[in-house]
């Protein structure tokens, strides 16, 4: 028999709680403290919840745009406009939304186009293309990944949650990368303006021709 430390009631040696006051015996409390507390598994999300969780920030606005592509039996392109992809920089926006293939295309494409054409304004064309197609590209990106995550529902809510974390949402660090790149770009531009045109500049400053002498005019 063992006494209760609270009320001194005698209890059987195998008792875990006092039969009189209900207090937990010290050895039972120690065992409970050593055992880790398991968190409940996250619930398995339905398709609508998956879309919202995958998109994350501005989910309502994107879902409203996505409805324009699903009016018929099959998704089809509809002209929409995406200001962040146009203004911020297509490469950075696709990277921000974890669309790495398109980020690579918009990082290399404008550079190669400007190199082969010799026209720096060709980058504006790429920005217009991104602004007009970004919503549609992102729609397919979300659609394909949500379908893949749904197939993992049988593996449990934790697998779904980890997949959403790895594939969906945004990468906030890209915003600071963009800010740094734009500051650098403006610094280079200001320096170029201060130094003026250099030798080999395609737009040299035109200097007035020196006046002809009287002798050359009479000859």
C-alpha positions in Angstrom: 0.0 0.0 0.0 1.1 3.5 -0.7 -0.2 6.7 0.9 -1.4 9.7 -1.1 0.8 12.8 -0.6 -2.3 15.0 -0.6 -4.7 13.3 1.8 -2.6 10.4 3.1 -5.2 7.9 2.0 -3.8 4.4 1.6 -3.9 3.1 -2.0 -2.8 -0.1 -3.7 0.8 -0.1 -5.0 -0.4 -0.3 -8.7 -2.8 2.7 -8.3 -2.1 5.7 -10.5 -4.6 8.0 -8.8 -5.7 8.4 -5.2 -9.1 6.7 -4.7 -10.1 9.4 -2.2 -9.0 12.8 -3.6 -8.0 11.8 -7.2 -4.5 13.2 -7.0 -1.9 11.8 -9.4 0.9 9.9 -7.8 4.4 11.4 -8.3 5.7 8.5 -10.5 2.8 8.8 -12.9 3.2 12.5 -13.2 6.9 12.0 -14.0 6.2 9.5 -16.7 3.6 11.9 -18.3 6.1 14.7 -18.3 8.7 12.6 -20.1 6.3 11.6 -22.9 6.1 14.2 -25.7 2.7 15.7 -26.4 1.6 14.8 -29.9 0.0 17.6 -31.8 -3.2 16.7 -33.6 -2.8 16.1 -37.3 -4.0 18.9 -39.5 -7.3 18.2 -41.3 -7.4 17.2 -45.0 -8.5 20.2 -47.0 -11.1 20.1 -49.8 -10.4 21.5 -53.3 -11.6 25.0 -52.6 -9.5 25.2 -49.4 -6.5 23.8 -51.3 -6.7 26.5 -53.9 -6.9 29.3 -51.3 -4.1 27.7 -49.2 -1.9 27.2 -52.2 -2.3 30.8 -53.4 -1.9 32.4 -50.0 -1.7 36.1 -50.3 -4.4 37.8 -52.4 -6.3 34.5 -52.9 -9.6 36.2 -53.4 -8.3 38.4 -56.2 -6.7 35.6 -58.0 -9.7 33.3 -57.7 -11.8 36.1 -59.2 -9.4 36.3 -62.2 -9.3 32.5 -62.5 -13.1 32.3 -63.0 -12.6 34.1 -66.4 -10.7 31.1 -67.7 -13.3 28.5 -66.6 -16.5 29.7 -68.3 -16.8 26.7 -70.6 -16.3 23.0 -70.4 -12.5 23.4 -70.7 -10.3 26.2 -69.4 -9.4 28.7 -72.1 -7.4 31.9 -72.3 -9.1 35.2 -71.6 -7.3 38.6 -71.7 -6.6 39.9 -68.2 -4.0 42.3 -66.9 -1.5 41.7 -64.0 0.1 44.9 -62.9 2.7 43.5 -60.5 4.1 41.2 -63.3 4.3 44.3 -65.6 5.7 46.9 -63.2 7.7 45.0 -60.6 9.6 42.8 -63.2 8.3 39.6 -64.8 11.4 37.6 -63.7 11.0 38.6 -60.1 7.2 38.1 -60.0 7.4 34.5 -61.3 10.2 33.8 -58.9 8.1 35.3 -56.1 5.3 32.8 -56.9 7.7 29.9 -57.3 7.3 29.5 -61.0 10.9 28.8 -61.7 10.8 27.9 -65.3 9.0 31.1 -66.3 11.3 33.1 -64.1 14.2 31.7 -66.1 12.5 32.5 -69.4 11.9 36.1 -68.4 15.4 36.5 -66.9 17.1 35.3 -70.1 14.6 36.2 -72.8 14.8 40.1 -72.6 18.6 40.0 -72.3 19.0 37.9 -75.5 16.4 39.9 -77.3 18.1 43.2 -76.6 21.5 41.6 -77.5 20.4 40.3 -80.9 18.2 43.3 -81.9 20.4 46.1 -80.3 17.2 47.6 -79.0 16.9 48.0 -75.2 13.2 48.9 -75.4 12.4 45.3 -76.4 12.2 44.7 -72.6 8.9 46.6 -72.6 7.5 44.1 -75.0 8.4 41.3 -72.6 6.7 43.2 -69.8 3.5 43.6 -71.8 3.5 39.9 -72.6 3.9 39.1 -68.9 1.2 41.5 -67.8 -1.3 40.0 -70.3 -0.6 36.4 -69.6 0.6 36.2 -65.9 -2.9 35.4 -64.5 -3.5 32.6 -67.0 0.0 31.1 -66.5 -0.5 31.2 -62.7 -3.9 29.6 -63.0 -2.4 26.6 -64.7 0.4 26.5 -62.2 -2.0 26.4 -59.3 -4.4 23.9 -61.0 -1.7 21.4 -61.8 -0.1 21.5 -58.3 -3.5 21.4 -56.5 -4.4 18.3 -58.5 -1.1 16.6 -57.5 -1.6 17.5 -53.8 -5.2 16.1 -53.8 -3.8 12.8 -54.9 -1.7 12.8 -51.6 -4.8 13.1 -49.5 -4.7 9.4 -48.6 -1.3 10.0 -47.0 -2.8 12.4 -44.4 -3.1 16.1 -43.6 0.5 16.5 -42.7 1.6 15.5 -46.2 -0.8 18.0 -47.7 0.3 20.7 -45.4 4.0 20.1 -46.2 3.3 20.0 -50.0 1.4 23.3 -49.8 4.3 24.9 -47.9 6.9 23.6 -50.4 5.0 24.3 -53.7 2.5 27.1 -52.9 2.5 30.5 -51.3 5.2 33.1 -52.0 8.8 33.8 -51.4 9.0 37.1 -49.5 12.7 37.5 -49.9 12.2 38.2 -53.6 10.7 41.6 -52.7 13.9 42.7 -51.1 15.9 41.3 -54.0 13.8 43.4 -56.4 14.2 46.5 -54.3 18.0 46.0 -54.3 18.1 45.5 -58.0 16.0 48.6 -58.8 18.2 50.7 -56.5 21.3 49.4 -58.3 19.7 50.1 -61.7 18.9 53.7 -60.8 22.4 54.2 -59.3 23.9 53.0 -62.6 21.5 55.2 -64.6 22.3 58.3 -62.6 26.1 57.6 -62.9 25.8 57.2 -66.6 23.9 60.5 -66.9 26.5 62.4 -64.8 29.4 61.0 -66.8 27.8 61.8 -70.2 28.2 59.9 -73.4 31.4 57.9 -73.8 33.4 56.9 -76.8 31.5 54.4 -78.9 28.1 55.6 -77.5 25.4 55.1 -80.2 24.0 58.5 -79.3 27.0 60.9 -79.2 26.6 64.6 -78.4 26.7 66.6 -81.6 29.2 69.5 -81.5 28.8 72.5 -83.8 31.4 72.6 -86.6 34.1 75.3 -86.2 33.5 78.5 -88.3 35.3 78.6 -91.6 38.1 81.1 -92.1 37.8 84.1 -94.4 40.4 82.7 -96.8 38.5 79.4 -97.2 35.3 81.3 -98.0 37.0 83.4 -100.7 38.7 80.4 -102.3 
